[in-house]
Amino acid sequence: MSETLHSPETHAEHPGYGTFIKVWVVLLILTGCLVGVSHLGQTAAVWGLLTLTPLKAGLVFYFFMHLKYEGPLFKIVILVTLGTLLIFFALLFSDVAFR
Amino acid sequence: MSTHASTAQPSYLVDTGARKGLMAWLTSTDHKRVGLLYLYSMVSFFFVGAGIGLVMRLVQLTTFQKLISAQTYNALFTLHGVIMIFLFVVPGLPAVFGNFFLPILIGAKDVAFPRLNLASWYFYMAGAILAILALFTGGGAPDTGWTFYAPFSLKTGTNISLAVFAAFILGFSSMLTAINFITTIHRLRAPGMTWFRMPLMSWALYSTAWIQLLATPILAITLVLVILERFFGIGIFDPAKGGDPLLYQHLFWIYSHPAVYIMILPAMGAISEIIPTFARRTIFGYKAIAFSSMSIAGVGSLVWAHHMFTSGLSGLALMTFSLLTMIVAVPSAIKVFNWVSTLYKGSIDFQPPLFFALSFIFLFCIGGLTGVMQGALAINVHIHDTYFIVGHFHYVMFGGTGFAFFAALLYWFPKMFGKMYSKKAIYASWYPMFIGFNMLYFGMLILGMMGMPRRYYVHLPQYHSLHVVATVGSWLLVLGLLIFFGTLLYAIFKGPKAEDNPWGGVTLEWTIPSPPPLENFEEIPIVTHGPYHFEPQEGK
């Protein structure tokens, strides 16, 4: 019916625990980076949070929440949502950063 | 399109399951019944909100106040806003007509997630009950206005926490309905029902659902932050702790301005259905209207800070949001021009739904143009937080969404209930409603220009005459509303049987019996052309 609906066959394409453990290790390293960056002053902490946190969330979306294995519609929906969020941030900063 | 009359299925109004009567309604997952559950509850809340509005107008009938205390007045305008916004206008047309007609308009038997649909109504009712409980528990009825602005909402002793929690719950209802509609439109369109063969109401509901889905979570998080701030003093809105009170306003309006479009877009969708039917011709600029819905959803989500022009924003933000506010007027104007162009040289059949649809266009234009005025920074500073704002948003919300809701109700009432109302009584209701409305809210626009601040318990003598005019207008308006809903209520019980297609409409809902059968269609229809296909007229 649709490319995005799951069947047992599509689940079989998913990677084993090895990939998940590798992603988990990367997430741990990124968390360590975040903790480190937070000690480098407010500006570094803010930029660290704004870049590393979405990266971590993206990895979780992509591997653990199986976005990698979904059809284009779901990916577009996620991109629209993230794009909207980025625009909200940019407009918010047009106030906060220039007051 | 061919007729898909069903003789085998009973009407959706007949209880066919194990449960009968009220329990059958409260446990039904049929989209049409869920739509009616919303209708009955929303109209009830609407009259509570209108009653509160009436009392507030009575308070302004004199320059000295004895009727109620100032604190009660603060609670009343808060309640009026919360009830009208969260319980009537936001769920508004999508919850009632979207639920009832979206599947029928696209040739489906139900929404994609019928149980989730019923759950949405229960979330709505739970939120409504909590909002009402907030009046009588804790430190008394909330007094912040429906915007719950920090820092006052963090410090007031009234029952803010429960009220914002109620709004939080109501947000879930909104999001779940949005997920349902988006999935329904993507997955359940009938064969041949391509995107550009969908009726424009479906486009409007689709755009609205996206705003609901993307913006409502931001409100939910903001309201949770208010609760956390009140209970734990986390400091996110407190400058003394490194927070920013303006952040609350930003977060609140990131949801609440798009919410205006959540309210008005489905109204525009309904008008786009009504006008071609009564002009007997295909709609002018179908794609322009469809894309303008999506544009309004997109650009309308980026204009929120025009509510904050006097709050001390940066110069860059002021210019950016002023420009974006001007831009959002363009797709709204496209719709108005297309509706008028559809009427031009049409074979106009003047019936009550068209009467109310034309009233909508007139009132919405006043509301929209006064909105563009406020997008200009210099004017905004002058009229910020005055009665001009109150007049403007009532023209958009009530004159726009409200009148479109009435027009949609008149248009689809024969289909929903299988009964016809008295057209004379409806026309009779229009006069006091329309005249009263303009006396009430146009007077407010002038009061605002004169400098009368909103939310004030008392007023100076120079404002009194217009306050009296507005109060008398409120009486006329309520009289019209009582005649209007009284007529429809009478028609439900005593009205003559309606025809399957009393208006000569050509979209799918007019091809099935009135009231619709349980599963809408005997067979899923195969769609072969666009939604407004009036063959005889087009041959002229």
Interface residues (C-beta under 8 A of the other chain):
Chain A: S2 L73 V80 T81 T84 I87 F88 L91 L92 S94 D95 V96 A97 F98 R99
Chain B: H186 R187 L214 I218 D244 L246 H250 I254 S301 L302 A305 G312 L313 S314 G315 L316 A317 T320 F321
